[in-house]
Amino acid sequence: FVMWAAAIIALRCLGPRRATFFAGRIRIKSDKSESFRLPRYIWKLRCLFMVLGISVILCSVALVGPGMTSIDNVAYSARKLNRDISDITTQGLLITDSISRAKTNLERLNVDQLMDVGSKCPVFLNNSVVSNESLTTIMTEIKSEIDSLKDYMEENDFN
């Protein structure tokens, strides 16, 4: 379309002397009876010009058509990508909230009282199912795991 408009403007600027009827005006000569009639070839040229103009428009539409499906695919992909990023952001916020709740719960947890269960619970000393040494070992392992988790949470600020 831009090329077509540039060609028409250029021919109009050249004028009817240089571009004749392509400038948009034709010179009509009068015949012997002093009447003015358009030459017969003008109608053929006008029809040809209309057919060529319509073909340029149709070719433009034909070239734009496949591009529109590509634009539609890009728009769909962009919407899907936006939805995926939104979901990932939501999951990240949920994970951050879970970590801060775990950090709060770890701070409230008193593992030293668990280690003193032998002195405060009389059933612990007379346990017939599991030996006192294995319970003490298990509680020591739990204490070391919880302490290492507390240290990790303090080193990494998840807030």
Disulfide bonds with the S-S distance in Angstrom:
none
